[in-house]
Amino acid sequence: MALKAKIRLNLSLLTWMVVVIAYLRTLNITWDKETKLSLGYHIDALLNFTELTSKYDYQTEEHDVVTEDGYILSIFHVRSKKCKETIKKTPVLLLHGFIESADIFVDAGPKSGLAYLIPDACFDLWVGNQRGNYYGRRHTHLDPDKDSKFWQFSAEEMSYYDLPAMYDYILDITGSDKLNYIGYSQGGGNFFIMCSERPEYCNKTNLMIALAPAAIVTNTESTALKLILQGVSITRPVLEYFGIHELFYKGSVLQELLEFLCQYTNTFVTDVLCGTGGAFFDNYHPGSISYETQKTLYGHFPAGSSLHTFARYAQIDRSGKFQKYDYGDEGNLVKYGSREPPEYNISAVTVPVVTIYGRNDKLTVVKDIKSVEERLPNLLDSVTVVDPLWTHLDIVYSQYSGSVIFPTVKKYLDKYSAP
């Protein structure tokens, strides 16, 4: 009886979630920049990648990359005036995680953001975006606001099309044969998929630095994330019926509300929501993410993705396997020739790999990262952050990333970069 009651409660909650999402989708509470400034918003929260880097005196170019299947992605080329030496010839591609954008690498400011620190050290940095976020919401002939086909993608398409398109563009522009790749969270997992499915691009990589890579996520300790993923997965047909194919996008009620509340720090409500509130999904690390960064990041996060991307993570959570999208028995037979979706081959990642992660990471836990490391044939180094409270979000947002994360990143980029 208790089990049946629990099932009824979960179904009831999921039903209400669908109703709430469908209703919130109809609302529009977006304010323009002038209104937000008059309300005291932090200016950095209102600037895009090129505006933000320019404010701090970095030279940034925005480039459009077109994938084989027609998605148009913005990637950013960043140069630093602090670099007083010759810029190293080997380009570096830096890629974000789930429902994020390139902005995560500048939100922590010039002293901590990787998109500042890497060019400061005279590396040729390119910061990418994957389809579905607000820098990857264009297509050669599909309209994301009208064509549901635009949203029929998950991590596989990001890995099979987006990453190779960025590789081709960067290597063509720079004239280099190979690049160094840094992937955070989903950006790390997608590199593993690319190597499994398109090994010729894996062979164009000198070095891969995986920052808390999200590949196997069987043991994630984030109950909130599990509930959202499973909820979206179960209710996806209903959401699609209501014309909802995109979730947690910039300009959504959730993003606008978080941005509004997090501008007013030093109050009990905002400290709980924007500071300790991170523990709702990740663990809490007191004092690690500054108030300035909290104000900035919620102007850019969440950045949006497709229902299919949420559903795929739910599938991995349920199956415990790092595998392709599950279309159901009949769909899998048509797509793959088998009832079960094939697993990705992590052992195809033959390039040298360095992993960096924290012990207090609630999203990509140490056990899951070790499971990935065991399958990597060329694991160069496995670096556990000394700070026992270091979390998943700390890697990109902590005010201490410059001293905790970057020295290892620089050490291996130096080793694998042509002078």
ZAMARGU-4260 file (C-alpha; in steps of 0.2 Angstrom, whole numbers, plus 5000, padded with zeros to 4 digits):
<rodrens>
0) 5000/5000/5000 | 5014/5012/5004 | 5022/5009/4987 | 5006/5012/4978 | 5004/5028/4988
5) 5021/5033/4983 | 5018/5030/4965 | 5002/5040/4965 | 5011/5054/4974 | 5025/5054/4961
10) 5012/5054/4947 | 5003/5068/4954 | 5018/5078/4956 | 5023/5075/4938 | 5006/5080/4932
15) 5007/5096/4941 | 5025/5099/4934 | 5018/5097/4917 | 5004/5109/4920 | 5016/5122/4929
20) 5028/5121/4914 | 5015/5123/4901 | 5008/5138/4910 | 5024/5146/4914 | 5029/5144/4896
25) 5014/5156/4891 | 5021/5170/4903 | 5033/5184/4897 | 5041/5194/4911 | 5057/5198/4902
30) 5063/5216/4906 | 5075/5226/4895 | 5092/5230/4900 | 5088/5248/4905 | 5074/5243/4916
35) 5086/5230/4925 | 5099/5243/4927 | 5087/5255/4935 | 5082/5241/4947 | 5100/5239/4952
40) 5105/5224/4943 | 5124/5220/4941 | 5130/5226/4924 | 5140/5210/4921 | 5124/5200/4922
45) 5117/5210/4907 | 5132/5208/4896 | 5135/5194/4883 | 5151/5185/4881 | 5159/5198/4869
50) 5153/5213/4879 | 5159/5205/4896 | 5176/5201/4889 | 5178/5218/4881 | 5173/5227/4897
55) 5189/5218/4906 | 5200/5223/4891 | 5201/5207/4882 | 5200/5205/4863 | 5186/5194/4858
60) 5180/5189/4840 | 5163/5180/4838 | 5163/5167/4824 | 5148/5157/4816 | 5151/5139/4814
65) 5139/5129/4803 | 5137/5110/4807 | 5134/5097/4794 | 5115/5096/4798 | 5113/5115/4798
70) 5115/5122/4816 | 5123/5138/4817 | 5134/5140/4833 | 5143/5155/4840 | 5161/5152/4845
75) 5173/5165/4853 | 5191/5168/4850 | 5199/5177/4865 | 5216/5186/4866 | 5223/5194/4882
80) 5233/5210/4883 | 5242/5202/4898 | 5251/5190/4887 | 5268/5197/4884 | 5275/5182/4875
85) 5272/5174/4858 | 5255/5165/4858 | 5257/5146/4857 | 5253/5139/4841 | 5242/5125/4847
90) 5224/5131/4848 | 5213/5127/4864 | 5195/5123/4863 | 5185/5125/4879 | 5167/5119/4880
95) 5153/5121/4893 | 5141/5108/4902 | 5123/5104/4902 | 5110/5119/4900 | 5125/5131/4900
100) 5134/5142/4888 | 5152/5149/4885 | 5147/5162/4898 | 5151/5151/4912 | 5169/5153/4909
105) 5169/5172/4911 | 5156/5174/4925 | 5168/5172/4939 | 5178/5187/4933 | 5196/5189/4926
110) 5205/5182/4942 | 5195/5166/4941 | 5187/5163/4924 | 5195/5150/4913 | 5191/5160/4898
115) 5202/5174/4905 | 5216/5164/4913 | 5220/5153/4898 | 5223/5168/4886 | 5232/5177/4900
120) 5245/5162/4899 | 5247/5165/4880 | 5237/5151/4874 | 5226/5153/4858 | 5209/5151/4866
125) 5192/5147/4857 | 5177/5145/4868 | 5163/5135/4860 | 5144/5133/4862 | 5133/5118/4858
130) 5116/5118/4850 | 5101/5123/4860 | 5108/5136/4871 | 5105/5155/4867 | 5122/5155/4857
135) 5117/5139/4847 | 5098/5143/4843 | 5100/5146/4825 | 5098/5135/4809 | 5101/5137/4791
140) 5082/5133/4787 | 5074/5128/4804 | 5065/5141/4815 | 5067/5135/4834 | 5051/5145/4838
145) 5041/5136/4825 | 5049/5120/4819 | 5049/5106/4832 | 5062/5097/4821 | 5075/5109/4827
150) 5074/5102/4845 | 5076/5083/4840 | 5093/5082/4847 | 5103/5076/4862 | 5121/5074/4867
155) 5124/5062/4852 | 5121/5076/4839 | 5131/5088/4849 | 5145/5076/4849 | 5143/5070/4831
160) 5140/5086/4823 | 5144/5101/4834 | 5162/5096/4840 | 5168/5091/4823 | 5162/5107/4815
165) 5171/5117/4829 | 5187/5107/4826 | 5186/5110/4807 | 5183/5128/4809 | 5197/5131/4821
170) 5210/5120/4813 | 5206/5129/4796 | 5208/5146/4803 | 5224/5143/4813 | 5232/5131/4801
175) 5236/5119/4815 | 5234/5100/4813 | 5228/5097/4831 | 5221/5106/4846 | 5220/5104/4864
180) 5202/5101/4871 | 5195/5106/4888 | 5178/5100/4892 | 5168/5103/4908 | 5154/5091/4914
185) 5144/5087/4898 | 5157/5095/4887 | 5169/5081/4894 | 5156/5067/4891 | 5153/5073/4873
190) 5171/5072/4869 | 5171/5054/4874 | 5155/5051/4862 | 5164/5060/4848 | 5179/5049/4850
195) 5168/5033/4850 | 5158/5039/4834 | 5170/5049/4824 | 5188/5043/4829 | 5196/5054/4815
200) 5192/5069/4825 | 5199/5061/4841 | 5215/5059/4832 | 5215/5078/4829 | 5217/5081/4848
205) 5234/5082/4857 | 5227/5082/4874 | 5210/5081/4883 | 5207/5089/4900 | 5191/5083/4907
210) 5184/5094/4921 | 5172/5084/4931 | 5166/5075/4915 | 5148/5069/4914 | 5148/5052/4905
215) 5143/5039/4917 | 5131/5047/4930 | 5124/5031/4938 | 5128/5036/4956 | 5124/5055/4956
220) 5119/5060/4973 | 5108/5075/4967 | 5090/5069/4971 | 5084/5086/4964 | 5092/5083/4947
225) 5086/5065/4946 | 5068/5070/4950 | 5069/5084/4936 | 5077/5072/4923 | 5065/5058/4927
230) 5050/5070/4927 | 5054/5077/4910 | 5057/5060/4903 | 5040/5053/4908 | 5030/5068/4904
235) 5040/5072/4887 | 5025/5067/4876 | 5013/5078/4885 | 5025/5093/4885 | 5028/5090/4866
240) 5009/5090/4864 | 5009/5107/4872 | 5022/5113/4860 | 5036/5113/4873 | 5052/5107/4866
245) 5065/5118/4875 | 5067/5119/4894 | 5077/5131/4906 | 5081/5143/4892 | 5087/5161/4895
250) 5072/5173/4896 | 5062/5159/4904 | 5052/5163/4920 | 5064/5152/4930 | 5080/5161/4924
255) 5072/5179/4925 | 5066/5175/4943 | 5083/5168/4948 | 5092/5183/4940 | 5080/5195/4949
260) 5082/5188/4967 | 5101/5185/4966 | 5104/5203/4963 | 5100/5207/4981 | 5113/5198/4991
265) 5116/5199/5010 | 5098/5195/5014 | 5092/5179/5021 | 5081/5174/5006 | 5094/5177/4993
270) 5108/5170/5003 | 5098/5154/5004 | 5092/5154/4986 | 5108/5160/4978 | 5122/5154/4990
275) 5116/5138/4999 | 5103/5136/4986 | 5116/5128/4975 | 5116/5113/4987 | 5099/5109/4980
280) 5108/5102/4966 | 5126/5101/4971 | 5134/5101/4988 | 5137/5118/4997 | 5155/5126/4999
285) 5153/5141/5010 | 5162/5156/5003 | 5168/5148/4987 | 5157/5157/4975 | 5157/5176/4978
290) 5142/5187/4979 | 5148/5196/4963 | 5148/5180/4953 | 5131/5174/4960 | 5124/5191/4953
295) 5132/5188/4936 | 5130/5170/4933 | 5111/5170/4935 | 5110/5183/4921 | 5117/5169/4909
300) 5111/5153/4918 | 5102/5142/4914 | 5105/5144/4895 | 5093/5131/4889 | 5092/5114/4880
305) 5081/5101/4872 | 5068/5089/4880 | 5078/5075/4872 | 5094/5080/4881 | 5085/5079/4898
310) 5077/5062/4893 | 5094/5055/4888 | 5102/5059/4905 | 5087/5051/4913 | 5090/5035/4902
315) 5108/5034/4908 | 5103/5037/4926 | 5090/5022/4924 | 5101/5010/4914 | 5118/5014/4922
320) 5126/5013/4905 | 5135/5026/4894 | 5124/5023/4879 | 5115/5030/4864 | 5098/5038/4865
325) 5084/5025/4869 | 5070/5026/4856 | 5061/5011/4863 | 5062/4993/4857 | 5054/4996/4840
330) 5063/5013/4837 | 5080/5005/4843 | 5078/4991/4830 | 5075/5003/4816 | 5089/5015/4822
335) 5102/5003/4828 | 5096/4985/4823 | 5095/4980/4841 | 5082/4982/4855 | 5095/4989/4866
340) 5104/5005/4862 | 5123/5002/4859 | 5135/5008/4872 | 5148/5021/4868 | 5166/5015/4867
345) 5176/5025/4880 | 5191/5015/4876 | 5191/5024/4859 | 5198/5039/4868 | 5216/5035/4864
350) 5223/5053/4867 | 5231/5058/4883 | 5217/5063/4896 | 5219/5072/4912 | 5204/5072/4924
355) 5201/5085/4937 | 5187/5084/4950 | 5182/5087/4968 | 5177/5075/4982 | 5162/5085/4987
360) 5154/5084/4969 | 5136/5079/4971 | 5133/5078/4952 | 5148/5069/4945 | 5153/5059/4960
365) 5170/5051/4962 | 5164/5033/4959 | 5157/5037/4942 | 5173/5047/4937 | 5184/5032/4942
370) 5173/5021/4932 | 5176/5032/4917 | 5195/5032/4921 | 5196/5013/4921 | 5191/5013/4903
375) 5203/5026/4897 | 5218/5018/4888 | 5229/5034/4890 | 5225/5042/4907 | 5239/5054/4909
380) 5234/5060/4927 | 5219/5060/4939 | 5219/5075/4949 | 5207/5076/4965 | 5206/5094/4972
385) 5214/5094/4989 | 5200/5105/4996 | 5188/5092/5003 | 5173/5104/5000 | 5176/5107/4982
390) 5160/5104/4971 | 5155/5102/4953 | 5150/5121/4952 | 5166/5127/4960 | 5176/5122/4944
395) 5169/5136/4934 | 5162/5148/4947 | 5173/5147/4962 | 5184/5163/4966 | 5198/5151/4970
400) 5198/5142/4953 | 5213/5152/4948 | 5224/5144/4961 | 5215/5127/4963 | 5211/5122/4945
405) 5221/5133/4933 | 5239/5127/4938 | 5235/5109/4933 | 5227/5115/4917 | 5242/5126/4913
410) 5254/5113/4917 | 5247/5101/4904 | 5243/5114/4891 | 5261/5119/4892 | 5267/5101/4889
415) 5256/5098/4874 | 5256/5115/4865 | 5268/5119/4851 | 5278/5135/4855
</rodrens>
